[in-house]
Amino acid sequence: MSTEIHDLTMTEASRLIRSKKLSPVELTETYLARIDAFNGALHAYLRVLPERALAGARQAEAEIMKGHYRGPLHGIPVALKDIYNTRGIPTTGHSALYRDHVPAEDATAAALLAEAGTVLLGKLATWEFAIGGTSFDLPWPPARNPWNTAHDPGGSSSGCGAAIAAGLAMGAMGTDTGGSIRGPAAWCGIAGLKPTYGYVSRRGILPLAFSMDHAGPMCWTSEDCALMMDALIRHDPLDRGSAAVAKPDFAASAGQDVKGLKIGVVRHFFETDAQVDPEIRGGIEAALAVLRELGCAVVDVSLSPLSWYGDVAALISRPEAFAFHEETLKSSPELYGELARQRIMMGAFVRASDYINALRARATLIEELAQVFRTVDALITPTMPTMAPKLGELGNMMSRSKPSFTRVFNVTGSPALSVCTGFSKLGLPLNMQIAGRPFQDDLVLRIGSAFEKVTAFRKSRPARWHTAPAEATAQ
């Protein structure tokens, strides 16, 4: 195989592996070489596991050659955000507080991926405890955006977005409490799915806000996210939020057309409720035209003002985060970075009555959305209001001047996917968010996949990382 092996999608590599035309060992060696050459500039990985990865690849290859094929993820190299517990391997949360934290067992999602035959490349950078922002006062530097390393990759699943976009992993597992999968997906130009609340087990993942935490896949394409979802959906009775529901065939659904679907556009979100970069709006309008050409009906719909969702999300997530961190914040505040410490401490000042009233408001917003979904099959909004800012300029994510389109669907628990809608004049990715009814994640991925397959954006990778690893090392 050529050095362009890393340009294969997960779906393409899976077919080649199954037909024994691609070696899992060769595939894994390619990714390890790329990580060795490029991670120093991107800081996507906190910890690389070359020996474990090669052993896993050899095992996968041996099993496949003997006819013991486990399924589409067998032999596929993936990585985990470093808040997923990994047995015998440090899980740090990108924090000095957990620098020496070595779990005794794997997170459920990590175990399911291992059971499916994936090869674990390593653990990926995150905002500290999935809340700390782009910080420079932690034991490890923040990840950088592969499209331009002077820019922010987004967070909190920052290393996931950077690794997938730069071709340093085929798939990654992120988490999302307010947009932490979809934000990096948007700014790094990849596909990232926040599944329906309770669909993917969160057991063994360092928590942020228990009623809003989600775990989900990040890949180059929506179709690849579907492959990962097929392996991840299993009821976990030890996760109190886990839902016992039937699993569709995600991969098969991702290959179906979208003709006849009715798409609702929450236009007031990005035309009156918030300021959105004109290039983001232009990308969405062009994407809507593509969906019409694919046979979708597109209509405008209305929800409550965008700011209501942000207020409800903050009043719920901040005290839930503080409840988890209260004791260590009191005993070891110096082991937190400044941003994480400040943001978590906000929860100490939320009154119980405010929290309860936010839960009541949340129920009203969920019912309102359910009513809208009686008239449409999916919703479209921006994922992020702007393209990726310069690293260190992200600012306070709680600011009213920085609206969040992603938090809407953490409040409601609905599935939401970010896809790339093109590129700005400066070459940074544009974005769109597709949301659906609870447990219709397969439909959301089908829409994203159909859009990606008729547009050229999945053929454009960040040019700098097409350098062969050997050449990069020599520079």
FITI-583560 format. One record per residue (C-alpha): chain; x, y, z. Coordinates in steps of 0.05 Angstrom, whole numbers. Layout:
BEGIN
+--------+--------+--------+--------+
: chaine :     c1 :     c2 :     c3 :
+--------+--------+--------+--------+
:      A :      X :      Y :      Z :
...
+--------+--------+--------+--------+
***
This chain:
BEGIN
+--------+--------+--------+--------+
: chaine :     c1 :     c2 :     c3 :
+--------+--------+--------+--------+
:      A :      0 :      0 :      0 :
:      A :     22 :     72 :    -12 :
:      A :     34 :    126 :     40 :
:      A :    -37 :    150 :     23 :
:      A :    -64 :     91 :     63 :
:      A :    -86 :    141 :    116 :
:      A :   -133 :    174 :     66 :
:      A :   -178 :    113 :     67 :
:      A :   -242 :    122 :    105 :
:      A :   -257 :     72 :    160 :
:      A :   -310 :     41 :    115 :
:      A :   -261 :     33 :     57 :
:      A :   -207 :      4 :    101 :
:      A :   -257 :    -44 :    133 :
:      A :   -276 :    -73 :     65 :
:      A :   -203 :    -82 :     46 :
:      A :   -186 :   -116 :    112 :
:      A :   -245 :   -163 :    106 :
:      A :   -224 :   -183 :     36 :
:      A :   -152 :   -192 :     61 :
:      A :   -126 :   -138 :     14 :
:      A :   -103 :    -94 :     72 :
:      A :    -62 :   -116 :    132 :
:      A :    -84 :    -89 :    200 :
:      A :    -10 :    -89 :    219 :
:      A :      9 :    -46 :    159 :
:      A :    -49 :      0 :    173 :
:      A :    -30 :      8 :    246 :
:      A :     44 :     18 :    229 :
:      A :     24 :     74 :    182 :
:      A :    -15 :    110 :    236 :
:      A :     40 :    101 :    288 :
:      A :     90 :    130 :    239 :
:      A :     46 :    189 :    226 :
:      A :     35 :    201 :    300 :
:      A :    110 :    198 :    312 :
:      A :    122 :    249 :    256 :
:      A :     65 :    298 :    267 :
:      A :     40 :    295 :    339 :
:      A :     96 :    341 :    362 :
:      A :     64 :    397 :    322 :
:      A :     -9 :    380 :    337 :
:      A :     -7 :    354 :    409 :
:      A :    -68 :    311 :    393 :
:      A :    -43 :    252 :    434 :
:      A :    -25 :    254 :    508 :
:      A :     -3 :    182 :    507 :
:      A :     14 :    136 :    448 :
:      A :     12 :     61 :    458 :
:      A :     56 :     32 :    402 :
:      A :     69 :    -36 :    433 :
:      A :     -3 :    -48 :    452 :
:      A :    -27 :    -24 :    384 :
:      A :     20 :    -69 :    345 :
:      A :      2 :   -129 :    389 :
:      A :    -71 :   -115 :    377 :
:      A :    -60 :   -108 :    302 :
:      A :    -22 :   -174 :    299 :
:      A :    -78 :   -208 :    338 :
:      A :   -131 :   -179 :    291 :
:      A :    -92 :   -201 :    230 :
:      A :    -82 :   -271 :    256 :
:      A :   -156 :   -278 :    273 :
:      A :   -178 :   -253 :    205 :
:      A :   -130 :   -298 :    168 :
:      A :   -159 :   -357 :    207 :
:      A :   -230 :   -337 :    187 :
:      A :   -249 :   -307 :    255 :
:      A :   -273 :   -240 :    228 :
:      A :   -307 :   -200 :    284 :
:      A :   -340 :   -147 :    240 :
:      A :   -328 :    -80 :    206 :
:      A :   -284 :    -51 :    261 :
:      A :   -236 :   -111 :    263 :
:      A :   -165 :    -85 :    255 :
:      A :   -186 :    -11 :    253 :
:      A :   -140 :     37 :    291 :
:      A :   -177 :     83 :    338 :
:      A :   -162 :    128 :    398 :
:      A :   -198 :    151 :    461 :
:      A :   -206 :    219 :    493 :
:      A :   -166 :    216 :    557 :
:      A :   -227 :    215 :    602 :
:      A :   -245 :    143 :    582 :
:      A :   -219 :     95 :    634 :
:      A :   -169 :     45 :    606 :
:      A :   -147 :    -14 :    648 :
:      A :    -74 :     -8 :    667 :
:      A :    -64 :     55 :    626 :
:      A :    -66 :    124 :    658 :
:      A :   -131 :    164 :    647 :
:      A :   -114 :    235 :    666 :
:      A :   -171 :    281 :    644 :
:      A :   -113 :    325 :    619 :
:      A :   -104 :    346 :    692 :
:      A :    -48 :    346 :    743 :
:      A :   -100 :    321 :    793 :
:      A :   -106 :    255 :    756 :
:      A :    -35 :    250 :    729 :
:      A :    -25 :    183 :    765 :
:      A :    -96 :    156 :    758 :
:      A :    -91 :     85 :    730 :
:      A :   -160 :     52 :    726 :
:      A :   -171 :    -21 :    743 :
:      A :   -221 :    -32 :    686 :
:      A :   -241 :     -4 :    618 :
:      A :   -298 :     43 :    606 :
:      A :   -356 :      4 :    576 :
:      A :   -349 :     40 :    509 :
:      A :   -274 :     24 :    507 :
:      A :   -289 :    -49 :    523 :
:      A :   -342 :    -53 :    468 :
:      A :   -293 :    -25 :    416 :
:      A :   -240 :    -75 :    439 :
:      A :   -291 :   -131 :    433 :
:      A :   -305 :   -108 :    362 :
:      A :   -231 :   -117 :    346 :
:      A :   -207 :    -45 :    342 :
:      A :   -134 :    -28 :    353 :
:      A :   -122 :     24 :    408 :
:      A :    -70 :     75 :    386 :
:      A :    -71 :    118 :    448 :
:      A :   -105 :    171 :    492 :
:      A :   -123 :    239 :    464 :
:      A :   -119 :    310 :    491 :
:      A :   -180 :    343 :    522 :
:      A :   -199 :    406 :    557 :
:      A :   -184 :    393 :    630 :
:      A :   -240 :    348 :    657 :
:      A :   -278 :    365 :    593 :
:      A :   -291 :    437 :    617 :
:      A :   -225 :    473 :    625 :
:      A :   -220 :    507 :    557 :
:      A :   -157 :    517 :    517 :
:      A :   -108 :    520 :    574 :
:      A :    -33 :    530 :    578 :
:      A :    -23 :    517 :    652 :
:      A :    -32 :    442 :    650 :
:      A :     20 :    385 :    649 :
:      A :      9 :    377 :    573 :
:      A :     -2 :    431 :    520 :
:      A :    -69 :    439 :    485 :
:      A :    -82 :    407 :    418 :
:      A :    -78 :    449 :    354 :
:      A :   -121 :    453 :    292 :
:      A :    -93 :    413 :    233 :
:      A :   -121 :    462 :    182 :
:      A :    -79 :    517 :    213 :
:      A :    -39 :    503 :    276 :
:      A :    -46 :    576 :    298 :
:      A :   -120 :    561 :    307 :
:      A :   -161 :    526 :    360 :
:      A :   -188 :    456 :    346 :
:      A :   -247 :    467 :    393 :
:      A :   -264 :    427 :    454 :
:      A :   -269 :    392 :    497 :
:      A :   -255 :    333 :    452 :
:      A :   -198 :    373 :    421 :
:      A :   -148 :    316 :    410 :
:      A :   -203 :    275 :    376 :
:      A :   -218 :    329 :    325 :
:      A :   -145 :    342 :    311 :
:      A :   -126 :    269 :    305 :
:      A :   -181 :    251 :    257 :
:      A :   -172 :    312 :    212 :
:      A :    -96 :    302 :    208 :
:      A :   -101 :    228 :    194 :
:      A :    -73 :    205 :    261 :
:      A :   -131 :    157 :    275 :
:      A :   -189 :    128 :    236 :
:      A :   -239 :    139 :    291 :
:      A :   -241 :    168 :    361 :
:      A :   -288 :    170 :    420 :
:      A :   -306 :    238 :    448 :
:      A :   -355 :    262 :    500 :
:      A :   -406 :    318 :    496 :
:      A :   -439 :    356 :    553 :
:      A :   -450 :    422 :    517 :
:      A :   -420 :    411 :    448 :
:      A :   -354 :    377 :    462 :
:      A :   -360 :    327 :    404 :
:      A :   -393 :    373 :    355 :
:      A :   -351 :    435 :    368 :
:      A :   -284 :    402 :    350 :
:      A :   -318 :    365 :    293 :
:      A :   -341 :    432 :    265 :
:      A :   -275 :    468 :    272 :
:      A :   -233 :    409 :    249 :
:      A :   -279 :    394 :    190 :
:      A :   -298 :    322 :    209 :
:      A :   -362 :    285 :    227 :
:      A :   -380 :    281 :    301 :
:      A :   -443 :    251 :    331 :
:      A :   -473 :    266 :    399 :
:      A :   -519 :    206 :    405 :
:      A :   -586 :    206 :    440 :
:      A :   -578 :    211 :    516 :
:      A :   -570 :    141 :    544 :
:      A :   -555 :    107 :    478 :
:      A :   -480 :     98 :    490 :
:      A :   -458 :     78 :    560 :
:      A :   -418 :    130 :    600 :
:      A :   -395 :     81 :    654 :
:      A :   -321 :     89 :    665 :
:      A :   -318 :    158 :    634 :
:      A :   -297 :    216 :    680 :
:      A :   -363 :    253 :    691 :
:      A :   -378 :    326 :    681 :
:      A :   -454 :    334 :    688 :
:      A :   -490 :    268 :    696 :
:      A :   -556 :    290 :    665 :
:      A :   -523 :    321 :    603 :
:      A :   -461 :    277 :    590 :
:      A :   -460 :    238 :    525 :
:      A :   -407 :    193 :    493 :
:      A :   -401 :    186 :    418 :
:      A :   -358 :    175 :    356 :
:      A :   -316 :    224 :    315 :
:      A :   -293 :    203 :    246 :
:      A :   -277 :    231 :    177 :
:      A :   -347 :    214 :    152 :
:      A :   -417 :    203 :    179 :
:      A :   -416 :    134 :    149 :
:      A :   -355 :    117 :    191 :
:      A :   -391 :    143 :    253 :
:      A :   -447 :     94 :    236 :
:      A :   -397 :     36 :    236 :
:      A :   -375 :     55 :    306 :
:      A :   -447 :     63 :    331 :
:      A :   -462 :     -8 :    309 :
:      A :   -409 :    -32 :    359 :
:      A :   -426 :     18 :    415 :
:      A :   -501 :      7 :    426 :
:      A :   -513 :    -42 :    482 :
:      A :   -554 :    -31 :    545 :
:      A :   -509 :    -23 :    606 :
:      A :   -548 :    -36 :    671 :
:      A :   -490 :     -6 :    711 :
:      A :   -500 :     61 :    677 :
:      A :   -564 :     89 :    708 :
:      A :   -576 :    132 :    646 :
:      A :   -569 :     75 :    597 :
:      A :   -630 :     61 :    554 :
:      A :   -653 :     -9 :    538 :
:      A :   -676 :      1 :    466 :
:      A :   -671 :    -38 :    401 :
:      A :   -611 :    -23 :    358 :
:      A :   -620 :     -8 :    284 :
:      A :   -569 :    -26 :    230 :
:      A :   -531 :     39 :    229 :
:      A :   -485 :     21 :    172 :
:      A :   -542 :     -1 :    127 :
:      A :   -582 :     61 :    143 :
:      A :   -522 :    106 :    125 :
:      A :   -525 :     78 :     54 :
:      A :   -598 :     95 :     42 :
:      A :   -624 :    156 :      6 :
:      A :   -661 :    214 :     39 :
:      A :   -715 :    227 :    -13 :
:      A :   -781 :    246 :     19 :
:      A :   -753 :    270 :     85 :
:      A :   -777 :    336 :    113 :
:      A :   -722 :    380 :    141 :
:      A :   -737 :    437 :    189 :
:      A :   -690 :    497 :    192 :
:      A :   -688 :    535 :    258 :
:      A :   -673 :    598 :    221 :
:      A :   -686 :    647 :    278 :
:      A :   -630 :    614 :    317 :
:      A :   -578 :    641 :    268 :
:      A :   -613 :    701 :    237 :
:      A :   -642 :    737 :    298 :
:      A :   -623 :    701 :    362 :
:      A :   -548 :    701 :    350 :
:      A :   -495 :    732 :    306 :
:      A :   -466 :    681 :    257 :
:      A :   -408 :    690 :    209 :
:      A :   -435 :    702 :    139 :
:      A :   -392 :    646 :    112 :
:      A :   -424 :    596 :    161 :
:      A :   -493 :    619 :    138 :
:      A :   -472 :    614 :     66 :
:      A :   -448 :    542 :     76 :
:      A :   -515 :    524 :    108 :
:      A :   -556 :    554 :     52 :
:      A :   -514 :    516 :      1 :
:      A :   -523 :    452 :     41 :
:      A :   -599 :    462 :     43 :
:      A :   -598 :    469 :    -33 :
:      A :   -562 :    402 :    -36 :
:      A :   -613 :    369 :      9 :
:      A :   -669 :    395 :    -35 :
:      A :   -634 :    365 :    -96 :
:      A :   -632 :    299 :    -58 :
:      A :   -707 :    300 :    -52 :
:      A :   -717 :    331 :     17 :
:      A :   -770 :    382 :     32 :
:      A :   -741 :    441 :     71 :
:      A :   -784 :    485 :    115 :
:      A :   -772 :    537 :    169 :
:      A :   -792 :    520 :    241 :
:      A :   -791 :    558 :    307 :
:      A :   -768 :    539 :    377 :
:      A :   -758 :    579 :    440 :
:      A :   -703 :    631 :    437 :
:      A :   -633 :    603 :    434 :
:      A :   -612 :    639 :    498 :
:      A :   -664 :    600 :    538 :
:      A :   -628 :    535 :    523 :
:      A :   -561 :    564 :    543 :
:      A :   -589 :    589 :    609 :
:      A :   -622 :    523 :    626 :
:      A :   -559 :    484 :    607 :
:      A :   -514 :    527 :    651 :
:      A :   -560 :    523 :    712 :
:      A :   -561 :    447 :    706 :
:      A :   -491 :    430 :    685 :
:      A :   -451 :    476 :    731 :
:      A :   -478 :    450 :    798 :
:      A :   -474 :    378 :    773 :
:      A :   -401 :    389 :    755 :
:      A :   -387 :    421 :    823 :
:      A :   -420 :    363 :    859 :
:      A :   -368 :    316 :    829 :
:      A :   -308 :    361 :    840 :
:      A :   -326 :    394 :    906 :
:      A :   -281 :    353 :    952 :
:      A :   -219 :    356 :    908 :
:      A :   -230 :    430 :    894 :
:      A :   -229 :    442 :    969 :
:      A :   -169 :    397 :    983 :
:      A :   -126 :    407 :    921 :
:      A :   -147 :    470 :    883 :
:      A :    -75 :    481 :    860 :
:      A :    -78 :    417 :    819 :
:      A :   -132 :    446 :    773 :
:      A :   -117 :    494 :    716 :
:      A :   -145 :    564 :    724 :
:      A :   -201 :    557 :    672 :
:      A :   -227 :    490 :    698 :
:      A :   -225 :    514 :    770 :
:      A :   -264 :    578 :    753 :
:      A :   -316 :    543 :    710 :
:      A :   -329 :    487 :    759 :
:      A :   -333 :    535 :    818 :
:      A :   -391 :    571 :    784 :
:      A :   -434 :    512 :    805 :
:      A :   -423 :    529 :    878 :
:      A :   -465 :    592 :    870 :
:      A :   -527 :    561 :    837 :
:      A :   -584 :    557 :    886 :
:      A :   -624 :    492 :    893 :
:      A :   -687 :    529 :    872 :
:      A :   -653 :    554 :    808 :
:      A :   -630 :    483 :    792 :
:      A :   -701 :    455 :    803 :
:      A :   -732 :    510 :    761 :
:      A :   -682 :    496 :    706 :
:      A :   -703 :    423 :    706 :
:      A :   -775 :    445 :    699 :
:      A :   -758 :    491 :    641 :
:      A :   -719 :    434 :    610 :
:      A :   -781 :    390 :    610 :
:      A :   -820 :    445 :    575 :
:      A :   -766 :    453 :    521 :
:      A :   -764 :    377 :    510 :
:      A :   -839 :    376 :    499 :
:      A :   -836 :    435 :    452 :
:      A :   -784 :    400 :    410 :
:      A :   -825 :    336 :    409 :
:      A :   -883 :    376 :    381 :
:      A :   -839 :    405 :    325 :
:      A :   -813 :    334 :    309 :
:      A :   -885 :    314 :    295 :
:      A :   -880 :    358 :    233 :
:      A :   -808 :    347 :    209 :
:      A :   -758 :    289 :    208 :
:      A :   -695 :    329 :    225 :
:      A :   -672 :    399 :    243 :
:      A :   -616 :    441 :    215 :
:      A :   -576 :    494 :    253 :
:      A :   -504 :    517 :    252 :
:      A :   -458 :    476 :    296 :
:      A :   -414 :    536 :    314 :
:      A :   -426 :    609 :    298 :
:      A :   -356 :    622 :    271 :
:      A :   -297 :    586 :    242 :
:      A :   -240 :    565 :    289 :
:      A :   -209 :    625 :    325 :
:      A :   -136 :    633 :    339 :
:      A :   -109 :    588 :    394 :
:      A :   -119 :    623 :    461 :
:      A :   -172 :    671 :    436 :
:      A :   -233 :    627 :    449 :
:      A :   -251 :    666 :    511 :
:      A :   -305 :    652 :    562 :
:      A :   -352 :    599 :    535 :
:      A :   -406 :    625 :    584 :
:      A :   -408 :    692 :    549 :
:      A :   -475 :    714 :    520 :
:      A :   -437 :    740 :    460 :
:      A :   -417 :    669 :    442 :
:      A :   -483 :    632 :    433 :
:      A :   -484 :    556 :    433 :
:      A :   -525 :    519 :    382 :
:      A :   -499 :    453 :    409 :
:      A :   -524 :    460 :    480 :
:      A :   -596 :    459 :    454 :
:      A :   -591 :    384 :    442 :
:      A :   -555 :    369 :    507 :
:      A :   -614 :    400 :    542 :
:      A :   -664 :    358 :    502 :
:      A :   -620 :    295 :    497 :
:      A :   -633 :    291 :    422 :
:      A :   -582 :    262 :    373 :
:      A :   -542 :    315 :    337 :
:      A :   -488 :    310 :    284 :
:      A :   -438 :    361 :    259 :
:      A :   -415 :    357 :    186 :
:      A :   -370 :    399 :    143 :
:      A :   -405 :    445 :     92 :
:      A :   -343 :    472 :     58 :
:      A :   -285 :    518 :     73 :
:      A :   -277 :    592 :     87 :
:      A :   -236 :    641 :     46 :
:      A :   -179 :    627 :     95 :
:      A :   -185 :    552 :     86 :
:      A :   -219 :    536 :    153 :
:      A :   -277 :    487 :    156 :
:      A :   -350 :    511 :    155 :
:      A :   -403 :    472 :    192 :
:      A :   -475 :    449 :    199 :
:      A :   -512 :    412 :    254 :
:      A :   -565 :    359 :    239 :
:      A :   -611 :    338 :    297 :
:      A :   -665 :    285 :    301 :
:      A :   -717 :    252 :    345 :
:      A :   -692 :    211 :    405 :
:      A :   -662 :    144 :    383 :
:      A :   -666 :    163 :    309 :
:      A :   -590 :    172 :    308 :
:      A :   -588 :    127 :    246 :
:      A :   -632 :    176 :    208 :
:      A :   -588 :    235 :    229 :
:      A :   -526 :    197 :    204 :
:      A :   -563 :    179 :    139 :
:      A :   -575 :    252 :    124 :
:      A :   -503 :    270 :    140 :
:      A :   -476 :    213 :     98 :
:      A :   -521 :    229 :     38 :
:      A :   -498 :    301 :     40 :
:      A :   -424 :    282 :     45 :
:      A :   -428 :    233 :    -13 :
:      A :   -454 :    284 :    -63 :
:      A :   -407 :    340 :    -42 :
:      A :   -331 :    344 :    -51 :
:      A :   -313 :    364 :     20 :
:      A :   -292 :    294 :     43 :
:      A :   -238 :    295 :    -10 :
:      A :   -202 :    355 :     20 :
:      A :   -154 :    338 :     77 :
:      A :   -107 :    389 :    110 :
:      A :    -50 :    392 :     60 :
:      A :      7 :    398 :    109 :
:      A :     -4 :    328 :    137 :
:      A :      1 :    294 :     69 :
:      A :     76 :    296 :     76 :
:      A :    104 :    226 :     84 :
:      A :    125 :    214 :    157 :
:      A :    197 :    200 :    136 :
:      A :    200 :    267 :    100 :
:      A :    169 :    303 :    159 :
:      A :    220 :    273 :    207 :
:      A :    277 :    294 :    163 :
:      A :    255 :    367 :    160 :
+--------+--------+--------+--------+
***
